[in-house]
Amino acid sequence: MKSPCSPYVRRTPASGVRSTSERIPYSPTSSSYSGSSAVKKRDPLFAVAKSVAGVFGACLMPPEPEPNDSKAFGSSEELKAPSVVSNTSGSSERRQGSNRGIYSSPFNSVREREPGSVNFTMEEIYTATRNFSPTFKIGQGDFGTVYKGRLQDGTAVAIKRAKKSVNDKHLGEEFQSEIRTLAQVEHLHLVKFYGYLEHEDERIVLMEYVPNGTLREHLDCMHGNVIDLAVRVDIAIDVAHAVTYLHMYTDHPIIHRDIKSSNILLTENFRAKVADFGFARLAADRDSGATHVSTQVKGTAGYLDPEYMRTYQLTEKSDVYSFGVLLVELMTGRRPVEPEREIKERLTAKWAIKKFAEGNAIVILDPKLERTAANNLALEKILELALQCLAPGRQSRPSMRKCAEVLWSIRKDYKEQSTSDFCYLISSKSQGSFSVITEE
Ligand SMILES: Nc1ncnc2c1ncn2[C@@H]1O[C@H](COP(=O)(O)OP(=O)(O)OP(=O)(O)O)[C@@H](O)[C@H]1O
């Protein structure tokens, strides 16, 4: 059920939302500015330390029962598995193995380990989820059910238990493919993959737990607060960086194929983490001269690149198109398709772009957002970018890296404009023109 949106989630340290200083400028040459991971990965010492640390396992502990937890947490999921661990043994051997329970390592925390390197057993999963108790369930997707658990070191994890039908050949292949993809990626704004386990007919994926719901839930005010425009721009930048990383900085470019607001999980500080690699696949091998991959159409209605739908040709630009839809969603607060609206407003992107072209962009701004000069200006610029992303032909769309750069500059201008708006308000107030200052 929706709760009324009232207080704004602002990008101010006082409100607990990330501060400007927390953000790291985008540098196209740093493969993901994911600070820690990409940079550290190049450090041989760090690499050795990480691989040593990677063999240390960790036991799973059930979290304190958190009634009402289930719905309080985000939606969407992610997986990935570097080493697809197939554990068919009973697990007691692994539990007591010498590589377990070594908590003095500086890399002891699962968060410090190589993606996918956490070894775990089915018994530990049963313990962590109290035999998959509904109390620990946090979500349900096409592939299975997601539970919250806790490692012995205290790290909260999301545990995805594949449906038994995933053992069917087709679904099983998709599941495996997702895990293989996830095994290759590591970025601050991608949900981190911890490990994978097959045991008899169970398939379990262990991943970073992201505690603050999905972007879609926040746009719907299901968590009570309105996320203000500055935070929305930051979220867009986070997503753009994550997807740029997938397109440009992995060993082989990866196309996510399902960029959408319900696959963007949010941290407590409203940082975005892109999740759900169920449809991800490798992009064409440019070195061999290929320009696209031909594949069946997958994705979510409303976000799907029309050219890909028509030609079955998939490229990175299909993600750019979906990102354009996401930008419109961020500005309007609406879903990409709203069937209950009058016909001309049903396709949100089409409606928004029409209004923008008519010079009337302001009417599409999420009514929950303030109509300040800074917001209006940012809206115009973001719609301009969205329009480019939504170009019918992929050649005309910008790269995801370009989107990130443009958003970064929009964010900078927004900050400056907000400051001058604020100064104007203060000075007007001192002259008695305004009675309300909205800063919390
Ligand atoms: N890493 C995570 N941290 C916190 N919650 C998660 C995590 N992964 C998934 N969830 C929750 O579980 C729900 C189901 O996730 P899942 O990815 O399985 O399904 P989906 O994305 O909704 O659907 P589908 O995979 O079928 O497209 C999510 O909507 C989210 O609420």
The ligand as a Gaussian input file, in Angstrom:
#p B3LYP/6-31G(d) Opt

LIG

0 1
 N       20.274000      -7.862000      -3.328000
 C       19.064000      -7.568000      -2.839000
 N       18.929000      -6.809000      -1.755000
 C       17.702000      -6.525000      -1.275000
 N       16.556000      -6.953000      -1.812000
 C       16.628000      -7.707000      -2.909000
 C       17.872000      -8.054000      -3.468000
 N       17.634000      -8.794000      -4.540000
 C       16.323000      -8.910000      -4.650000
 N       15.701000      -8.271000      -3.670000
 C       14.250000      -8.194000      -3.460000
 O       13.658000      -9.342000      -4.010000
 C       12.731000      -8.995000      -5.026000
 C       12.743000     -10.034000      -6.114000
 O       13.963000      -9.924000      -6.798000
 P       14.193000     -10.677000      -8.155000
 O       15.348000     -10.102000      -8.857000
 O       14.187000     -12.115000      -7.924000
 O       12.898000     -10.380000      -8.902000
 P       12.463000      -9.204000      -9.830000
 O       13.618000      -8.364000     -10.261000
 O       11.372000      -8.494000      -9.138000
 O       11.887000     -10.034000     -10.992000
 P       12.593000     -10.791000     -12.165000
 O       13.927000     -11.295000     -11.750000
 O       11.648000     -11.867000     -12.396000
 O       12.669000      -9.753000     -13.221000
 C       13.142000      -7.642000      -5.466000
 O       12.063000      -6.934000      -6.017000
 C       13.668000      -7.020000      -4.178000
 O       12.590000      -6.526000      -3.429000

